[in-house]
Structure formats: C-alpha cells, structure tokens
Amino acid sequence: MARIKIDLPEHFRFTCQIPVRITDINYGNHVGNDMVLSIIHEARMQYLSSLGYTEMNFAGTGMIMADVAIQFKSELFYGDIVNASVTAGEVSKIGFELFYKLETLRPTQGNKIVPVAFVRTGMICYDYEKKKIAVLPAEAMVKLIG
C-alpha cells in the first residue's frame, strides 16, 4: 500500500503553540485523527491573523479548503503543547497550498522535540456570496510568499 509522504519546506514563516484539550482525546487516550484537522485549523487561523486576514476576509475574498493530506508521525496526549509551524507553498491564480509541521516536546524522552504530523492543505479563494471560485488577490499573494 502506498503511503502519503509530505515533503516539508525547509523554512516556516509562522509558529504558534496550541495546547491539547481534553476534548481532543479519543478512546485510545490520545488525540484523535479528526482533531488534528481542528489543530491545523487553529494554526491556520492564527497564521492568517498574523498576516492581517481571516478565512472569510482574505484581502476581499474568502477561502475554502479544497484538499488535505496528513502524515501522522507520533501520538499526542492530554497536556501536550503542540508547536504548529505554518508556511505557504505553491501559489496559483485561484489558490495556494499551506504546509504545517506539528511537533511537541517530550520530557519523557529527554526533552526531545518529537514530530507529530506533517500536513498539506490546498486552499482555494472563494466568493461565498456568489458561490464561486475567486481569483487570489495580489495583495494576499505578496504576503503569502513574503
């Protein structure tokens, strides 16, 4: 069976910390795979905020997630703090990709930084009023690629 492999960029432009909540924990006593989507959503919102945007106001348009790929690396547990790094990748006329690197510090492993998940999302600019794909605003593209 072919496995997803995400090649992360070498540098990330943004990092935030997200604590694991008790509601993120599943019956396996670790963060559920569905909750990783919630964690990257929070990281994306903080990243966009750092650029002066939201998902609903991205330099005059909205955005919508077109696809996601997650490569799980390690478990997360209640009380862990996720270091979520985010950066933009390839940009097109209507959208862009975002990469996320989720890591945590493991005191039980000699304070080693452990990779938790590598994620890539495809984001498409979207006009919610017209219910149509929109063009990526030039202003936003400049901020994305720095």
ChimeraX commands (.cxc) that place a marker at each C-alpha (Angstrom):
marker #1 position 0.00,0.00,0.00 radius 0.5
marker #1 position 1.34,3.41,-0.98 radius 0.5
marker #1 position 1.69,5.81,1.95 radius 0.5
marker #1 position 1.35,9.57,1.88 radius 0.5
marker #1 position 4.69,11.34,2.20 radius 0.5
marker #1 position 4.73,15.10,2.63 radius 0.5
marker #1 position 7.97,16.86,1.80 radius 0.5
marker #1 position 8.01,19.88,4.07 radius 0.5
marker #1 position 9.65,23.16,3.12 radius 0.5
marker #1 position 12.93,23.88,4.85 radius 0.5
marker #1 position 11.73,27.12,6.46 radius 0.5
marker #1 position 8.43,28.08,8.08 radius 0.5
marker #1 position 7.27,31.68,8.38 radius 0.5
marker #1 position 4.97,31.30,11.39 radius 0.5
marker #1 position 4.82,29.23,14.60 radius 0.5
marker #1 position 2.27,29.15,17.39 radius 0.5
marker #1 position 1.59,26.95,20.39 radius 0.5
marker #1 position -1.68,25.07,20.76 radius 0.5
marker #1 position -2.43,23.11,23.95 radius 0.5
marker #1 position -4.08,19.71,23.64 radius 0.5
marker #1 position -7.53,19.87,25.25 radius 0.5
marker #1 position -9.32,17.02,26.99 radius 0.5
marker #1 position -11.94,17.18,24.21 radius 0.5
marker #1 position -9.20,16.33,21.67 radius 0.5
marker #1 position -8.63,12.92,23.30 radius 0.5
marker #1 position -10.30,9.79,21.94 radius 0.5
marker #1 position -10.93,6.29,23.34 radius 0.5
marker #1 position -7.29,5.38,22.60 radius 0.5
marker #1 position -6.29,8.01,25.19 radius 0.5
marker #1 position -4.52,10.12,22.56 radius 0.5
marker #1 position -5.50,12.91,20.15 radius 0.5
marker #1 position -7.93,11.59,17.56 radius 0.5
marker #1 position -7.02,11.87,13.90 radius 0.5
marker #1 position -10.06,14.09,13.33 radius 0.5
marker #1 position -8.81,16.51,15.97 radius 0.5
marker #1 position -5.56,17.03,14.05 radius 0.5
marker #1 position -7.74,18.85,11.49 radius 0.5
marker #1 position -9.02,21.07,14.30 radius 0.5
marker #1 position -5.47,21.78,15.44 radius 0.5
marker #1 position -4.33,22.78,11.94 radius 0.5
marker #1 position -7.47,24.89,11.55 radius 0.5
marker #1 position -6.50,26.83,14.68 radius 0.5
marker #1 position -2.91,27.15,13.42 radius 0.5
marker #1 position -4.18,28.40,10.04 radius 0.5
marker #1 position -6.43,30.99,11.72 radius 0.5
marker #1 position -3.51,32.28,13.81 radius 0.5
marker #1 position -1.24,32.34,10.74 radius 0.5
marker #1 position -3.81,34.29,8.72 radius 0.5
marker #1 position -4.35,36.67,11.63 radius 0.5
marker #1 position -0.60,37.36,11.71 radius 0.5
marker #1 position -0.95,38.47,8.07 radius 0.5
marker #1 position -3.99,40.63,8.86 radius 0.5
marker #1 position -6.58,38.24,7.38 radius 0.5
marker #1 position -9.27,35.71,8.23 radius 0.5
marker #1 position -10.67,32.85,6.17 radius 0.5
marker #1 position -13.73,34.97,5.39 radius 0.5
marker #1 position -11.79,38.16,4.61 radius 0.5
marker #1 position -8.67,37.27,2.68 radius 0.5
marker #1 position -7.91,40.64,1.09 radius 0.5
marker #1 position -11.52,40.96,-0.04 radius 0.5
marker #1 position -12.40,37.34,-0.75 radius 0.5
marker #1 position -12.94,34.20,1.28 radius 0.5
marker #1 position -11.22,30.87,1.14 radius 0.5
marker #1 position -12.17,27.25,1.36 radius 0.5
marker #1 position -10.12,24.09,1.88 radius 0.5
marker #1 position -10.06,22.01,-1.31 radius 0.5
marker #1 position -7.96,19.13,-0.04 radius 0.5
marker #1 position -5.84,17.93,2.85 radius 0.5
marker #1 position -3.09,15.34,3.32 radius 0.5
marker #1 position -1.87,14.30,6.76 radius 0.5
marker #1 position 1.18,12.21,7.52 radius 0.5
marker #1 position 0.93,11.07,11.14 radius 0.5
marker #1 position 4.26,10.69,12.91 radius 0.5
marker #1 position 3.58,10.31,16.67 radius 0.5
marker #1 position 0.81,10.41,19.24 radius 0.5
marker #1 position -0.30,13.49,21.14 radius 0.5
marker #1 position -1.64,13.31,24.68 radius 0.5
marker #1 position -3.66,15.48,27.03 radius 0.5
marker #1 position -1.44,18.25,28.39 radius 0.5
marker #1 position 0.94,18.26,25.41 radius 0.5
marker #1 position 1.66,21.61,23.80 radius 0.5
marker #1 position 1.75,21.50,20.02 radius 0.5
marker #1 position 4.28,23.72,18.27 radius 0.5
marker #1 position 2.45,24.35,14.99 radius 0.5
marker #1 position 4.54,25.85,12.20 radius 0.5
marker #1 position 2.82,27.11,9.04 radius 0.5
marker #1 position 4.07,28.39,5.70 radius 0.5
marker #1 position 2.73,28.86,2.19 radius 0.5
marker #1 position 3.89,26.70,-0.67 radius 0.5
marker #1 position 2.91,26.75,-4.32 radius 0.5
marker #1 position 0.63,29.62,-5.37 radius 0.5
marker #1 position -1.73,29.61,-8.35 radius 0.5
marker #1 position -4.22,32.03,-9.91 radius 0.5
marker #1 position -7.02,30.86,-7.57 radius 0.5
marker #1 position -5.33,29.42,-4.53 radius 0.5
marker #1 position -2.28,28.19,-2.69 radius 0.5
marker #1 position -1.01,25.37,-0.56 radius 0.5
marker #1 position -0.15,25.60,3.12 radius 0.5
marker #1 position 2.25,23.31,4.93 radius 0.5
marker #1 position 2.04,22.57,8.65 radius 0.5
marker #1 position 4.62,20.95,10.88 radius 0.5
marker #1 position 3.22,19.80,14.23 radius 0.5
marker #1 position 5.73,18.96,16.96 radius 0.5
marker #1 position 5.76,18.57,20.72 radius 0.5
marker #1 position 8.37,18.49,23.46 radius 0.5
marker #1 position 8.66,15.08,25.17 radius 0.5
marker #1 position 10.04,15.34,28.73 radius 0.5
marker #1 position 9.81,11.53,28.95 radius 0.5
marker #1 position 12.29,11.32,26.06 radius 0.5
marker #1 position 14.89,13.70,27.45 radius 0.5
marker #1 position 13.08,16.87,26.34 radius 0.5
marker #1 position 13.32,15.74,22.73 radius 0.5
marker #1 position 11.25,17.62,20.14 radius 0.5
marker #1 position 9.07,14.95,18.53 radius 0.5
marker #1 position 7.36,15.36,15.15 radius 0.5
marker #1 position 3.63,14.67,15.49 radius 0.5
marker #1 position 2.23,15.27,11.99 radius 0.5
marker #1 position 3.12,16.82,8.66 radius 0.5
marker #1 position 0.16,18.34,6.83 radius 0.5
marker #1 position -0.54,19.98,3.49 radius 0.5
marker #1 position -3.79,21.78,2.66 radius 0.5
marker #1 position -4.93,23.14,-0.68 radius 0.5
marker #1 position -6.72,26.44,-0.14 radius 0.5
marker #1 position -8.93,27.96,-2.84 radius 0.5
marker #1 position -10.14,31.56,-2.89 radius 0.5
marker #1 position -13.93,31.56,-2.77 radius 0.5
marker #1 position -16.67,34.15,-3.08 radius 0.5
marker #1 position -19.29,32.97,-0.59 radius 0.5
marker #1 position -21.97,35.39,-1.88 radius 0.5
marker #1 position -21.67,34.23,-5.49 radius 0.5
marker #1 position -20.81,30.63,-4.50 radius 0.5
marker #1 position -17.93,30.69,-6.98 radius 0.5
marker #1 position -14.18,30.30,-7.01 radius 0.5
marker #1 position -12.40,33.67,-6.93 radius 0.5
marker #1 position -9.01,34.94,-8.04 radius 0.5
marker #1 position -6.24,35.07,-5.44 radius 0.5
marker #1 position -5.85,38.78,-4.55 radius 0.5
marker #1 position -2.40,40.17,-5.47 radius 0.5
marker #1 position -2.07,41.77,-2.02 radius 0.5
marker #1 position -2.58,38.41,-0.33 radius 0.5
marker #1 position -0.17,36.64,-2.68 radius 0.5
marker #1 position 2.58,39.10,-1.78 radius 0.5
marker #1 position 2.03,38.49,1.94 radius 0.5
marker #1 position 1.92,34.71,1.48 radius 0.5
marker #1 position 5.18,34.40,-0.37 radius 0.5
marker #1 position 6.91,37.18,1.57 radius 0.5
marker link #1:1,2 radius 0.2
marker link #1:2,3 radius 0.2
marker link #1:3,4 radius 0.2
marker link #1:4,5 radius 0.2
marker link #1:5,6 radius 0.2
marker link #1:6,7 radius 0.2
marker link #1:7,8 radius 0.2
marker link #1:8,9 radius 0.2
marker link #1:9,10 radius 0.2
marker link #1:10,11 radius 0.2
marker link #1:11,12 radius 0.2
marker link #1:12,13 radius 0.2
marker link #1:13,14 radius 0.2
marker link #1:14,15 radius 0.2
marker link #1:15,16 radius 0.2
marker link #1:16,17 radius 0.2
marker link #1:17,18 radius 0.2
marker link #1:18,19 radius 0.2
marker link #1:19,20 radius 0.2
marker link #1:20,21 radius 0.2
marker link #1:21,22 radius 0.2
marker link #1:22,23 radius 0.2
marker link #1:23,24 radius 0.2
marker link #1:24,25 radius 0.2
marker link #1:25,26 radius 0.2
marker link #1:26,27 radius 0.2
marker link #1:27,28 radius 0.2
marker link #1:28,29 radius 0.2
marker link #1:29,30 radius 0.2
marker link #1:30,31 radius 0.2
marker link #1:31,32 radius 0.2
marker link #1:32,33 radius 0.2
marker link #1:33,34 radius 0.2
marker link #1:34,35 radius 0.2
marker link #1:35,36 radius 0.2
marker link #1:36,37 radius 0.2
marker link #1:37,38 radius 0.2
marker link #1:38,39 radius 0.2
marker link #1:39,40 radius 0.2
marker link #1:40,41 radius 0.2
marker link #1:41,42 radius 0.2
marker link #1:42,43 radius 0.2
marker link #1:43,44 radius 0.2
marker link #1:44,45 radius 0.2
marker link #1:45,46 radius 0.2
marker link #1:46,47 radius 0.2
marker link #1:47,48 radius 0.2
marker link #1:48,49 radius 0.2
marker link #1:49,50 radius 0.2
marker link #1:50,51 radius 0.2
marker link #1:51,52 radius 0.2
marker link #1:52,53 radius 0.2
marker link #1:53,54 radius 0.2
marker link #1:54,55 radius 0.2
marker link #1:55,56 radius 0.2
marker link #1:56,57 radius 0.2
marker link #1:57,58 radius 0.2
marker link #1:58,59 radius 0.2
marker link #1:59,60 radius 0.2
marker link #1:60,61 radius 0.2
marker link #1:61,62 radius 0.2
marker link #1:62,63 radius 0.2
marker link #1:63,64 radius 0.2
marker link #1:64,65 radius 0.2
marker link #1:65,66 radius 0.2
marker link #1:66,67 radius 0.2
marker link #1:67,68 radius 0.2
marker link #1:68,69 radius 0.2
marker link #1:69,70 radius 0.2
marker link #1:70,71 radius 0.2
marker link #1:71,72 radius 0.2
marker link #1:72,73 radius 0.2
marker link #1:73,74 radius 0.2
marker link #1:74,75 radius 0.2
marker link #1:75,76 radius 0.2
marker link #1:76,77 radius 0.2
marker link #1:77,78 radius 0.2
marker link #1:78,79 radius 0.2
marker link #1:79,80 radius 0.2
marker link #1:80,81 radius 0.2
marker link #1:81,82 radius 0.2
marker link #1:82,83 radius 0.2
marker link #1:83,84 radius 0.2
marker link #1:84,85 radius 0.2
marker link #1:85,86 radius 0.2
marker link #1:86,87 radius 0.2
marker link #1:87,88 radius 0.2
marker link #1:88,89 radius 0.2
marker link #1:89,90 radius 0.2
marker link #1:90,91 radius 0.2
marker link #1:91,92 radius 0.2
marker link #1:92,93 radius 0.2
marker link #1:93,94 radius 0.2
marker link #1:94,95 radius 0.2
marker link #1:95,96 radius 0.2
marker link #1:96,97 radius 0.2
marker link #1:97,98 radius 0.2
marker link #1:98,99 radius 0.2
marker link #1:99,100 radius 0.2
marker link #1:100,101 radius 0.2
marker link #1:101,102 radius 0.2
marker link #1:102,103 radius 0.2
marker link #1:103,104 radius 0.2
marker link #1:104,105 radius 0.2
marker link #1:105,106 radius 0.2
marker link #1:106,107 radius 0.2
marker link #1:107,108 radius 0.2
marker link #1:108,109 radius 0.2
marker link #1:109,110 radius 0.2
marker link #1:110,111 radius 0.2
marker link #1:111,112 radius 0.2
marker link #1:112,113 radius 0.2
marker link #1:113,114 radius 0.2
marker link #1:114,115 radius 0.2
marker link #1:115,116 radius 0.2
marker link #1:116,117 radius 0.2
marker link #1:117,118 radius 0.2
marker link #1:118,119 radius 0.2
marker link #1:119,120 radius 0.2
marker link #1:120,121 radius 0.2
marker link #1:121,122 radius 0.2
marker link #1:122,123 radius 0.2
marker link #1:123,124 radius 0.2
marker link #1:124,125 radius 0.2
marker link #1:125,126 radius 0.2
marker link #1:126,127 radius 0.2
marker link #1:127,128 radius 0.2
marker link #1:128,129 radius 0.2
marker link #1:129,130 radius 0.2
marker link #1:130,131 radius 0.2
marker link #1:131,132 radius 0.2
marker link #1:132,133 radius 0.2
marker link #1:133,134 radius 0.2
marker link #1:134,135 radius 0.2
marker link #1:135,136 radius 0.2
marker link #1:136,137 radius 0.2
marker link #1:137,138 radius 0.2
marker link #1:138,139 radius 0.2
marker link #1:139,140 radius 0.2
marker link #1:140,141 radius 0.2
marker link #1:141,142 radius 0.2
marker link #1:142,143 radius 0.2
marker link #1:143,144 radius 0.2
marker link #1:144,145 radius 0.2
marker link #1:145,146 radius 0.2
view
